[in-house]
Amino acid sequence: MSNDPNSHVTGLIETSLAGGLNDQERIAFQDHVRDCASCAAALSAAQEFDGSIASLLSDARPDPGLEDRMVGAIRHSARSRSTRPTHPMVRRAAIGIAATILLGGFGYLASNAIEDGTFPLPSLVPRAYSVGSGQALSAISRDDRTAHSTFYEGVRQAVMGRRESASHGQSSFTTEIEQHDQSSRPIAEGPIREPTLELDKKLPQVSVPDGGTLLLGGQVLGGQVVPQESTYFRPGSQPQQFNAKPSEQDLHRLQAIEGIKHVEKGADALADDIHKDFEHGKVTLRRATASAGMLDASVDLSDETKSPQGQKRGTGGQQSSPADSAAGRKVIRSGEMTFEVDSFDSTIMTITKIVGEEGGFVSTTDSDKLANGKVKGTIVLRVPPGNLDTLVLKLRGIGDLKSQKINAQDITKQYTDLQSELRAARAMEDRLLDIIKTGKGEVKDLLEAEKQLGVWREKIEQVEGEMRYDDNLVSLSTLSITLIEKDIKNAAYVSETEQVTMALETANVESAYDKAKEAIAAAKGRIVQSDLQQHDAGQFSGTIMAALPPDAADGVIARLRQLDGRVANFQRQRAQKSQEGTGAPLNASLAHREDVTLSLTMYNLANVEPRRSVSLLLAAPSVDESYRKVLDAIASAGGRVVTASVNRGKPEQSTATMKFDIASDKADVLLAAVRAAGEVVHSETSDNPDTQNVTEAKRGFVLTIEALAAAAARETQQLKIASASVPDGFNDLLNVVVSKGGRVISSQLDQQDRESITGVLEFEISRDASAAIDAAVNKAGEIIGRNISRSQDTQNTVDSKIQFHIDLLEANSPAVVGEHKSVWGSIRHGLEVSATGLLESLTMIVIGFCFVAPWALIIWIVWRILRKRSKGVTAPVQP
Amino acid sequence: MIDTDEALVRRAQQQDRAAFEELVRRTARLLYAHLYLEIRDSHLTEDLVQETFLQAWRSIGQMTNPRGFRLWLLTVADSVRIDAARRTARKKRTVPGKRGDEMSLRIAASPEVEPVKVMEQNEARQRAMDALRELPDEYRLPLTLRYLGGANYDAISAQLGLSNGSLRGLLNRGMARLRERLKVKDEEA
């Protein structure tokens, strides 16, 4: 461009297009362009480009007055926002805090209200009343309505039916519908009112001209009508119409609708009349609903007379007349009786006499003589049925009545069948006789007829026989009497058996065994079985089973008891058994005594556990020494050491355990000796259950000896001593402890820090030396703290020594600082309070949130739905 | 030009609304042109310009260099634009082309014009805009003011606060560059 002579002009092209040239320049520019073809071309090209760009971008230009609009907008916003705008974060934070406080406050109020029970939530209101009564109301109304409509329908049908029948009889009666629901009105006025209106509408007033009355009493219970009383009265003028209908009495026992349908049937005969006089009729519907849901209704159709036939039928069929049965009935009466009598024969006589009085006779007699010489027999009496009862009454006196059975069998049907069978057979007989008499037909046929005649005659005979038999049975009742002579009781035979079981603890089983055998032999007893055994560990056992003469048994037992030993177990069983005979044994001395069975067990005590055992824990200064002492004591007392062991370690860790037993009488002496060997830390005496395998003859001991050092001292003293010179005090104390035989557990003298020298001394010492220690402590310095604690007296603590824990401090040492409230304490307390408050308010916020969130959610959802709906209606389809 | 920009800014910083309004008048089209190139929707651009001024009015007190007012204003405009874009992006249901796409509106508004032509014209337009956008700031602003802001020569110099001579040079060179770029783009197309 630089070598272009027109550069000063071409540089102005754009400016000129933009209108940026002043008048002078413009004139000069235009002049030049007019003359210069190249510049003109450049100008036109630039114009074209400028125009095309401008037209392309014309849409982008703002509407005129952009500046004014901007200024206006700023003014407007400045007016609306007079205060200085806050940072959005600040605003958000403020909103958040406000919402939180609001939620918290709301939660607080709500939780208070809930606690007070004043919050009006439906679930918190005692709603049993409203809901309960509501249900009751609905139940009542529903039941009533159902019952009512059911009953109403029934009545309507009845009345309609009556209307039809009434046309035949020109009867006139009134039907009245009324409703009495005063008692139920307070409970459910609305629902019960409703059917009243309906009823009034549909059945205004019905009058029935003939004065017939239908009484319908009933109860409606839960929708079911139970008729209680229904009577239908009918004037005498139209009895035949009424008779044709089913009995009104059936109504009593029918269910609701059924019952009313029967009313309808009953009323059929008179129904036509009602149709005519429907408007004048009057049906009375009495509802005496004492309780909800009960409907008592009666339909009154006035009439005077009642169905005579229906009544008669009601009373008729229940009784059976005696005349009837006497005429046609065939009843067999029979009876059985059992008596216990003193004498069979004399009783027979008496019975015969009584039967004769009653017009009967003795049919059969049958008697047996029993083994015990007594007689048992049966007699059968025949007596006219009418006299049977009297006879039975009279017979009561002959003896002891054991059983009685009178029965009657009605064979009327069977008898009638026989009669008809007989008639048929006779007819057949006649027929066959006719055939034979006329003699027509072939010989073969005649022979056949003869044969048949025989068959039929046989049948006739048979039937007649049966009938006779029945007649006999019916005409005379049969009473069979069983008589038993009273038995004489004979004494029972009694035998007595005796069994003796004996267990003997003895030191010398063998000699006891021999002596027992001797004693048995001397008493002429019989040894059934005997054995003597020697087991391991010097244990013997022997058993003897013997049968002893009854008289000698006591003597043998007495001798056995005197044997050297202790009777550990003794059982003597005696049983009497009666054999044969029926009566009680007359005299116990009559008993036959069988041989006494003796079962004797002998054993020595080597392997038998003592019943009582003592478990001891000794704490001794020297385990070894105590162990030896105890062993000596056992040996001198004659005890038996079962096990003994010493575990020798360091003096304070040695232990010894011993198990021994000794005869009971020497046990206490030994126990005293053992107790003297050390300090008893723990002692326990236990008794085994008193069973067969334990003995009281000896006592067991389980002894454990521990070093005294190993046991904890029951008493502990903690001392803090402010000493002018810690090292001196420490050393003095230590010397005293050692000299008094104390055991130093730990000792520490800390001299690292010259300013605060401390010493810690822990030791155990015998209680006897505590005074010396106290003196030494007082000498060492001033006691600034003392804590004496005694632990519970458990099994492992020792009271004979005291444990000391002594802290020695420099007298001027500031080590002892009271627990004052420090800065940290205050901070902690403050944080604690703050945290509590924070949690509290958080709870409130959560409660508030729980109250608000559902509402917010609902509102949001509704808003969304509305928005969606409105958008769905108005939004145009996207191109 | 009775008052210099600098003086106006200083007064505006003292909460002088009249001075700020004057500044608004002097810079509204500049902002419009600047923003339109990115937004390409006149209504939205106007909203953003307005928002930018409000933002500027709020924070003008914090501005340290009154001379660099225009530059600062452009920075504010950019941040406002970016915020707006973020907001739009956050509204998930915003359908693309619903508001910003003027082409669809134009098609819908002028049914008599054939859509193909509209499309072609639209493409040319986009090319022109892109070419403008690719220009360096100094050339772009006068040109955008001229074509997008609808400002005449005096207005351009007022909006940019430039002297006559420097504006001539910028215009001249800017147009030359624009022409070159458009040629390249047209050929590409």
Interface residues (C-beta under 8 A of the other chain):
Chain A: G11 L12 I13 E14 T15 A18 G19 G20 A46 F49 D50 I53 A54 L56 L57 D59 A60 R61 P62 D63 L66 E67 R69 M70 V71 A73 I74 R75 S77 A78 P85 Q878 P879
Chain B: R17 F20 E21 V24 R25 A28 R29 Y32 Y36 R40 S42 T45 E46 V49 Q50 F53 L54 W57 R58 V95 K98 E102 S104 R106 I107 A108 Q121 A124 R125 A128 M129 R146 Y147 L148 G149 G150 N152 Y153 D154 I156 S157 N164 L167 R168 G169 L171 N172 M175 L178 R179
